[in-house]
Amino acid sequence: PVQLSDIYDLASLTKTTSTTLAAMRMYEQKKFKLSDSLKDFLPDTLKFTSLNDVTFKQILTHRTGLSSGMNILKFIQYTNDTIGQFDRYFCDWQDDTLFKVQVADSMWMDTTYADSIWVDLTSQWIDKSRPYKYSDANFNLLYFLLRSMAEEALYFDEYVHKEFYVPLGPHTMVYLPVHRFPAPSIPPTDNDNNWCN
């Protein structure tokens, strides 16, 4: 039964409830112009890719030419009779040397494969005509850009918490609620036996 104290994880809305807000604030603070090229902000990773001349305006309006999603199915759908479904890319305990990227409760991804997702994103073939195409890849790229620009090298969740959620006053509106509230107060929204057990 739903309780008045329940806190819902609105992960699918983070594009509007955090990433877009952060982009608007950083734009107001003149950290970037809409016409700025991405390679000026992530030169080491974007300078020699097909994304080097993409602008902030193109990312925010879904006109980068990127595909609609990220190439992650090979990690999620991997199966092997010998080592198990997830054991090639994931581990059920945190390992500070290799498995450092938390993707679910008691599940961490091998950092090298997380890096592979970034390489896949930045090496995609993009449609140079840049038609409108709603894309999660655009906002994943924007997240990396904004994270690199956040003041005081704050983690992104701390940045949006400090800049928006605290001043606005919605005490249970946070980025990554499981980091601030007990897990039992966050009802599951899916019956997922793979990632949540």
C-alpha positions as CSV (number, residue, x, y, z in Angstrom):
1,P,0.0,0.0,0.0
2,V,1.1,3.5,-0.8
3,Q,2.2,5.6,2.2
4,L,2.3,9.4,2.4
5,S,5.9,9.1,3.4
6,D,6.9,7.1,0.2
7,I,9.6,8.6,-2.0
8,Y,9.5,7.7,-5.7
9,D,12.6,7.5,-7.7
10,L,11.9,9.5,-10.9
11,A,15.0,8.4,-12.7
12,S,13.4,8.7,-16.1
13,L,12.8,12.4,-15.4
14,T,16.4,13.4,-14.5
15,K,16.8,15.0,-17.9
16,T,14.3,17.7,-16.8
17,T,14.7,17.7,-13.0
18,S,18.5,17.9,-13.0
19,T,20.4,17.9,-16.3
20,T,18.4,20.6,-18.0
21,L,18.3,22.7,-14.8
22,A,22.0,22.5,-14.4
23,A,22.5,23.5,-18.1
24,M,20.2,26.5,-17.6
25,R,22.1,27.6,-14.5
26,M,25.5,27.2,-16.1
27,Y,24.3,29.1,-19.2
28,E,23.1,31.9,-16.9
29,Q,26.5,31.9,-15.3
30,K,28.1,32.2,-18.7
31,K,30.0,29.0,-18.4
32,F,29.1,28.3,-22.0
33,K,27.3,29.8,-25.0
34,L,24.8,27.8,-27.0
35,S,27.1,28.1,-30.0
36,D,30.1,26.7,-28.2
37,S,31.7,23.5,-29.5
38,L,31.9,20.6,-27.2
39,K,35.6,20.0,-28.0
40,D,36.4,23.2,-26.1
41,F,35.1,21.6,-22.9
42,L,36.2,18.0,-23.3
43,P,39.2,18.4,-25.6
44,D,41.0,15.2,-24.6
45,T,38.0,13.0,-25.4
46,L,36.2,14.8,-28.2
47,K,38.7,16.7,-30.2
48,F,39.3,13.9,-32.8
49,T,35.8,12.4,-32.8
50,S,32.7,13.0,-34.9
51,L,31.3,15.1,-32.0
52,N,34.1,17.7,-32.0
53,D,32.0,20.4,-33.8
54,V,28.7,19.6,-32.0
55,T,27.3,22.6,-30.1
56,F,25.4,22.9,-26.8
57,K,22.3,24.1,-28.8
58,Q,22.4,20.9,-30.9
59,I,22.6,18.7,-27.8
60,L,19.8,20.6,-26.0
61,T,17.5,20.4,-29.1
62,H,18.4,16.8,-29.9
63,R,20.1,17.7,-33.2
64,T,23.5,16.2,-32.8
65,G,23.0,13.3,-35.2
66,L,23.6,10.8,-32.5
67,S,21.6,7.6,-32.3
68,S,18.6,7.4,-29.9
69,G,20.3,5.4,-27.2
70,M,23.5,4.1,-25.7
71,N,25.2,0.8,-26.8
72,I,24.6,-1.0,-23.5
73,L,22.5,-4.1,-24.5
74,K,25.7,-6.2,-25.0
75,F,26.4,-5.7,-21.3
76,I,22.9,-6.2,-20.0
77,Q,22.0,-9.2,-22.2
78,Y,25.3,-11.1,-22.0
79,T,24.9,-14.7,-21.0
80,N,27.5,-17.5,-20.5
81,D,26.9,-21.0,-19.0
82,T,30.3,-21.0,-17.3
83,I,30.6,-17.6,-15.6
84,G,26.9,-16.6,-15.3
85,Q,24.8,-13.9,-16.9
86,F,26.4,-10.8,-15.4
87,D,29.7,-12.0,-14.1
88,R,31.8,-10.8,-17.1
89,Y,30.9,-7.1,-16.7
90,F,29.5,-6.9,-13.2
91,C,30.3,-7.9,-9.6
92,D,28.0,-8.1,-6.6
93,W,30.4,-6.4,-4.3
94,Q,32.4,-3.2,-4.7
95,D,36.0,-3.5,-5.6
96,D,38.0,-0.3,-5.4
97,T,40.4,-1.4,-8.1
98,L,38.0,-2.7,-10.8
99,F,34.3,-2.8,-10.0
100,K,33.7,0.8,-9.0
101,V,30.6,2.0,-11.0
102,Q,27.4,1.2,-9.0
103,V,24.5,0.3,-11.3
104,A,22.1,-1.2,-8.8
105,D,21.9,-2.3,-5.2
106,S,24.8,-4.7,-4.6
107,M,25.9,-4.6,-8.2
108,W,29.0,-2.7,-9.6
109,M,30.2,-2.5,-13.2
110,D,33.8,-3.0,-14.3
111,T,35.2,0.5,-14.8
112,T,36.9,-0.5,-18.0
113,Y,33.5,-1.4,-19.5
114,A,32.0,1.9,-18.3
115,D,34.8,3.6,-20.2
116,S,34.0,1.5,-23.2
117,I,30.4,2.9,-23.2
118,W,31.9,6.4,-23.3
119,V,34.2,5.4,-26.2
120,D,31.2,3.9,-28.0
121,L,29.3,7.2,-27.5
122,T,32.1,9.4,-28.8
123,S,32.9,7.2,-31.8
124,Q,29.4,6.8,-33.1
125,W,28.7,7.6,-36.8
126,I,26.5,10.7,-36.7
127,D,24.1,12.0,-39.3
128,K,25.8,15.2,-40.6
129,S,22.4,16.6,-41.6
130,R,21.6,16.7,-37.9
131,P,17.8,16.0,-38.1
132,Y,15.8,16.1,-34.8
133,K,16.0,12.8,-33.1
134,Y,15.2,12.4,-29.4
135,S,18.2,10.8,-27.9
136,D,19.3,9.6,-24.4
137,A,22.8,9.7,-25.8
138,N,22.6,13.5,-26.1
139,F,21.8,13.9,-22.4
140,N,24.4,11.4,-21.3
141,L,26.9,13.5,-23.2
142,L,25.5,16.7,-21.7
143,Y,25.8,15.2,-18.2
144,F,29.5,14.5,-18.7
145,L,30.0,18.1,-19.9
146,L,28.1,19.7,-17.1
147,R,29.8,17.5,-14.5
148,S,33.2,18.7,-15.7
149,M,31.9,22.3,-15.3
150,A,30.3,22.0,-11.8
151,E,31.9,24.5,-9.4
152,E,34.2,23.3,-6.6
153,A,34.5,19.9,-8.4
154,L,31.2,18.9,-6.7
155,Y,29.7,15.6,-7.6
156,F,26.8,16.2,-9.9
157,D,24.2,15.1,-7.3
158,E,25.7,17.6,-4.8
159,Y,25.6,20.3,-7.4
160,V,21.9,20.0,-8.2
161,H,21.1,19.5,-4.5
162,K,22.9,22.7,-3.5
163,E,21.8,24.8,-6.5
164,F,18.1,23.8,-6.8
165,Y,16.6,21.3,-4.4
166,V,17.7,23.0,-1.1
167,P,16.7,26.6,-2.2
168,L,13.4,25.4,-3.6
169,G,12.6,23.4,-0.5
170,P,11.2,20.1,-1.7
171,H,12.9,18.0,1.0
172,T,12.4,14.7,-0.7
173,M,13.3,15.8,-4.2
174,V,16.9,14.8,-4.7
175,Y,19.3,13.3,-7.2
176,L,20.0,9.6,-6.4
177,P,17.4,9.3,-3.5
178,V,18.9,6.1,-2.2
179,H,22.0,8.1,-1.2
180,R,19.9,10.3,1.1
181,F,17.0,8.2,2.3
182,P,16.6,4.6,3.6
183,A,15.9,2.2,0.7
184,P,12.7,0.9,2.3
185,S,11.2,4.4,2.0
186,I,11.6,4.2,-1.8
187,P,9.0,1.8,-3.3
188,P,10.0,-0.3,-6.2
189,T,8.4,0.7,-9.5
190,D,9.3,-2.5,-11.4
191,N,9.3,-6.2,-10.6
192,D,12.9,-6.7,-11.7
193,N,14.5,-10.0,-10.7
194,N,17.8,-9.3,-12.5
195,W,19.0,-6.0,-11.1
196,C,17.0,-5.7,-7.9
197,N,17.0,-8.7,-5.6
